[in-house]
Amino acid sequence: MLTPVSGLSDRQRAALLAAFDLGYYEQPRQATHKDVAARLDCAPNTASEHLQKAEMKVITNVLQFEFER
């Protein structure tokens, strides 16, 4: 069974999990791209790119599922 995260690369999945764990998606936000980057051992711009690509894939998969129903 496909899930919204099925199409993510390992690095994209790791970035999303790190961001979630650190509170990046909390309101108010508890973490920054810099915090996510530190967890992933990469540059903040790289963490940002991983998150943006992962978020786009997840949102696309969720919306496609909704519109196909």
N, C-alpha and C positions, 0 to 999 in steps of 0.2 A: 504494500500500500504506500502510495506517495504521500508525503507530508509537505507542508510549506517549506521545510528546511532540507528536503531531499536533494535539491540541486546545488547546495552550497559546497564549496571546496572545504577541505579540512581547516584551512587557515581562516576562511570566512566564518565557519562554525565556531572556531576558537575565539575569534574576535567578538562575535555576538554573545557567546557565553561569558567571556570576560567582562564585557560591557554590562551585561545583566547582573552578574555577580557583584560588580563594583558599584552598582547603583546608577549607572549612566542613564537608564531609562526611568528612573524615579522622578517624581515631581515634588519639590525642585530636584534638579539633577545633582547627584552626589559624586559624580566622577567626570573627568574630562577625557578628550582624546589622548592627552599626555598620560593619564592614569592607565588607560587601556593599553597604550603603547608600552608602558613599563611592564605590564603583566605579560604582554606578548614578546617582549624584548625586541622591539622595532621602533622606528621613528614615528612620531605622532602623525605625520602626513600619511605614512603607510597604514597605520591603524585606522585613520579616517577613511582611506580608500577601501580597506577591507570591510569596514562597517557600511559604507555607502553601497557597495556592490551587494553585500549580503542583504541589506534592508530592501533594496530594489528587487532582488530575487524573491524574498519572502512575501513582500507586498504583492508582487505580480502573481505569484502562485495562489495566494489567498483570494485575490480578486478574480482570477480566472476560474477558480473553483466556484465562487459565488455566482458568476455570470453564466456558468455552464449548467447550473442546477435548474 
